[in-house]
Amino acid sequence: MTATLPREGATPAPSPLAAPPAAPRPAGRPRRSSARVVGTSVLYAVLIVIAVIYIAPFLINVATSFKTDPEAASDPLSLIPATATTAAYRQLFLNSDFPTWFANSAVVTVFVTAGRVFFNSLAGYALARLQFRGRGLIFVLLVGVMAVPTVVLLIPKFLVINQLGMYDSYSGMIVPLLTDAAGVFIMKNFFESIPRSVEEQARIDGAGTFRVFWSIVLPMARPALVTIVILSFQGSWNELSHFIVSTQSPQLTTLTKGVASLASGQLSQGSQYPIKLAAAAIMTVPVALVFFVFQRRIMNASDGAVKE
């Protein structure tokens, strides 16, 4: 048997063991990749510009608090003080009632935050699980209260506080803020997302309504509770209108009222930009700390979720 040699110039037959030739790349793929890179770059550029717009006022605030009053008035937008000084902070803590303002705000904020977490949870669970007459009407009124501007309720709030004998006292500052419609609404919606089978098993074991709420349902609502903590802390710490109508004594002045009074020039002459912005910077610190501590848990729907 003789082997047949290929003719000169003929293309050799491909070997069955040879790898198949690579498929040619589509011509449009490089253009699509470059367009995606350009789009991503433009998106990041826009996000950076937005971040700078939001962060710049805070940086100017902190920088101006370390300036002298003439420098703050002549060059208020510079981020580097020509002569850095802590005179504004010394003025606040040593020659003003700022420590008293801070202490009053801290006391009110702690009690209001704890009260809202407890009472909003109770009210939200009652609207979500308990069957009673008028529950639908109460929920409609709750939503209606959320739509009413806060300023409309100032005069009725003052009349109620005055009639109950709580005017110009810690009780008048704290009790009206112990619950809010938005917090009840958040807790109600979260409790409705929890399966009823978990509660039914606890009731079979003999647990009562409050025991089911406290020991079974409330620990599962941790993301909603963290949300209430952040919103309550921020809202009560920055509250101003309620404290205007509920107190008049200087000993009960909060940070918001005190900082607002700095505009009248009660601490020193001049523009007082460093003093005002130093007070504003200090006011920002507690809210920022609370937010950064709890931000990872705020309304994380995966926490506490149970599948039926």
Buried (B, 14 or more C-beta within 10 A) or exposed (E): EEEEEEEEEEEEEEEEEEEEEEEEEEEEEEEEEEEEEEEEEEEEEEEEEEEEEEEEEEEBBBBBBBBBBEBBBEEBEBEEBEEEBEBBBEBBBEEBBBEBBBEBBBBBBEBBBEBBBBBBBBBBBBBBBEEEEEEEEBBEEBEEBEEEEEEEBBEEBBEBBBEEEBBBBBBBBBBBBBBBBBBBBBBBEBBEBBEEEBBEEBBEEEBEEEEBBBEBBBEBBBBBBBBBBBBBBBBBBBBEEBBBBBBEEEEBBBBBBBBBBBEEEEBBEEBBBBBBBBBBBBBBEBBEEBEEEBEEBBEBEEBBEEEE
